[in-house]
Amino acid sequence: MNRISNGGVVFISGKIQAGTVINVRRSRFNVPVTGTDKAYSFDENGIKFNSCKELLKNYQQYFFRMPT
């Protein structure tokens, strides 16, 4: 998944406050606005963010299946 996502993705499933610093692909990123359920990923133009649900659909095949 690290290779496919071009360096990694940070999933924030709860609330994240504006001004919070996260590290994405060895880059520090200040969250610009308060949000909920965001996924931050590296892009050739910098850090981009999407809904967790949208990004999880793309990468769900790479997650482990746990027995229930």
C-alpha positions as CSV (number, residue, x, y, z in Angstrom):
1,M,0.0,0.0,0.0
2,N,2.9,2.4,0.7
3,R,4.1,2.0,-2.9
4,I,0.7,2.4,-4.4
5,S,-0.2,5.4,-2.3
6,N,3.1,7.1,-3.3
7,G,4.5,7.3,0.3
8,G,1.6,6.7,2.6
9,V,-1.8,7.8,3.8
10,V,-2.8,9.1,7.2
11,F,-6.4,8.3,8.1
12,I,-8.1,10.4,10.8
13,S,-11.4,8.7,11.5
14,G,-12.5,11.1,14.2
15,K,-12.4,14.9,14.5
16,I,-9.1,16.8,13.8
17,Q,-8.7,20.4,14.8
18,A,-7.3,23.2,12.5
19,G,-3.6,23.8,13.3
20,T,-2.9,20.2,14.2
21,V,0.4,19.0,12.7
22,I,0.6,15.6,11.1
23,N,3.5,13.9,9.2
24,V,2.8,12.5,5.7
25,R,5.7,11.0,3.8
26,R,8.3,12.7,5.9
27,S,6.6,16.1,5.4
28,R,5.0,18.1,8.2
29,F,1.5,19.4,7.3
30,N,-0.6,21.8,9.3
31,V,-4.3,20.9,9.0
32,P,-6.0,24.1,7.6
33,V,-9.6,23.5,8.8
34,T,-11.3,21.5,11.4
35,G,-12.8,18.3,9.9
36,T,-14.0,14.8,10.5
37,D,-13.2,11.6,8.8
38,K,-10.3,12.9,6.6
39,A,-7.5,11.0,4.8
40,Y,-4.3,12.9,4.1
41,S,-2.0,11.6,1.3
42,F,1.0,12.8,-0.6
43,D,0.6,14.1,-4.2
44,E,3.1,15.5,-6.6
45,N,1.6,18.9,-5.9
46,G,1.8,18.5,-2.1
47,I,-0.5,17.1,0.6
48,K,-4.1,16.5,-0.4
49,F,-7.1,15.4,1.7
50,N,-10.2,13.4,0.9
51,S,-13.0,11.7,2.8
52,C,-11.8,8.6,4.6
53,K,-14.6,6.6,3.0
54,E,-13.6,7.5,-0.6
55,L,-9.9,6.6,0.0
56,L,-10.7,3.5,1.9
57,K,-12.6,2.1,-1.1
58,N,-9.5,2.4,-3.2
59,Y,-7.2,0.7,-0.7
60,Q,-9.6,-1.8,1.0
61,Q,-8.2,-4.7,-1.0
62,Y,-4.8,-4.3,0.7
63,F,-6.1,-4.5,4.3
64,F,-5.9,-7.8,6.3
65,R,-9.2,-9.7,6.7
66,M,-9.7,-10.5,10.4
67,P,-11.7,-13.5,11.5
68,T,-15.0,-12.6,13.2
